[in-house]
Structure formats: structure tokens, C-alpha cells
Amino acid sequence: MKAYVCHYSKNTVRKQELLSDPRFKILTDVTWIDWYDKEELVCQWIKKHCDSPITLSEISLSLKHYEALRHMVEHQISEALVFEDDVVFSEGWFEKLKEEMKPDIQFLRLDDLLKHKGGIRVVNEIWNSEAQYFKLDFAKFVLKNCSFSAPYDNFLYFFIQMKLKLPIYMLPVCSQTSLITKATTIEQTVPGKEPEWKYFDYFELNLKLRDLLNKKWDTELLFFERFKRHVSINNLDYLDQNQL
């Protein structure tokens, strides 16, 4: 089965830990989504142009999840797993997933191992996104209605429950280390009232992100030609003021 890992590129320890885990090694087709880190210009652009109240770290993680789904859709992959890089697996997790999976389930959470045991059940919690299963049609639907009005997990589970009026299914076979150690790379938004939801077509957003990056690269080239110094532009205001 195809798998994706949403990975903060500077956290090389997490990648090595996951690659050395025999319970992860059973996955033979894995794409690491290690672009759009929180320091990159794209996250600033999303925050400004999508009027996002969440942190740059949360925007980065959301983008990595959407990028995984975009790759899935563009390559017409019928089903896939999406992980975050601090995921941990129970013994025999993949066999249990294959045994428990039902053909009518389009989306399945695989997290919260310590709190729950047993097979697939319906849950109401709207947090945690370290391990998820998607079918192609549901991935398409999420990308057509993506949001940066809340962290990715809050948005996705709210969307399933409140907008689609569907249950959230969970098979508890995974957990995540950052919840226990608090060694997270994500600066988190302080919970408050329900956000004013804004939805976007991620395919249209992606075209704008491509334009943004082309402007960045063109401006960096111009800077080099003029000053003979290579720079990486990560200041959105500067780029806006110096468009070619």
C-alpha cells in the first residue's frame, strides 16, 4: 500500500528512527513530504492570503498533509496511508488494518492506541492526525474543500462530522511520541471559539504557490546578477515589494 510521511526536514532524528523501525519497514512504497517547512515563504503566503489564524508550524503541517493527498490524486492511487514523522506502531498493525478494513469506509483514523483497544469504532475526538487511511474519492473531496482556519486535524474531523454529517471511524493501532514527550516541532494555536471557516480548492491554491515560488526564484536570480550573492528569500513583504 502507498504511504506518505509528513516530515519536518530539519528533524533528521525522527526520520532515522522511523526508517529503522521494522514495523515501518513493511511499507515498501513511501514518499516523504519534506517540503513546505514552517520557515519557508509559502507558509507566510498561506497565512496572509488565506487569512489563517493558526501558526506557521500548523500551516506547514497542513500543507504537508494536503501535498500527500495531492500526490495521491494526481497519480490516481486508489488507497493510501498518511503518517506524521513521530508515529509509532503496535505489533501486527498492518495485518490488523487489512483484516478490519471494510470496503465502504473512505477514511479511517489509525491513532490513539493507548486510549482505545479492539477493532474499528466511531469516535468524536477532533485532534490527532499522526496516522490516517484515505481512499481516492475522499482525498479528492478534502482537497476541493481544504482549510487553514484551524489546525489540520481539527479542520478535517470538524468537516467530516459537521459538514458531511458522517461518522469518524478509528482503528487504534498507532500513536505518536510527541504527545508523550512534548518534543513537538509545532507551535500550537491556543484553543478558543470556533473559527470562521474559509474553504479553498487546493489545486487552485497550488497553482498560486507555484507562481509564488517562480517569483521567488526569479528575484533571487536577479539579486545574484546584481550583487553576486546567493540568497534565499524568505521575507514575503520583500518579495511583494520587489516583484519583477
Beta strands, then each sheet from edge to edge (+ up, - down):
strand 1: 2-6
strand 2: 29-33
strand 3: 79-84
strand 4: 87-89
strand 5: 107-109
strand 6: 121-123
strand 7: 131-135
strand 8: 168-170
strand 9: 174-176
sheet 1: 2+ 1+ 3+ 7- 5+
sheet 2: 4+ 9-
sheet 3: 6+ 8-
end
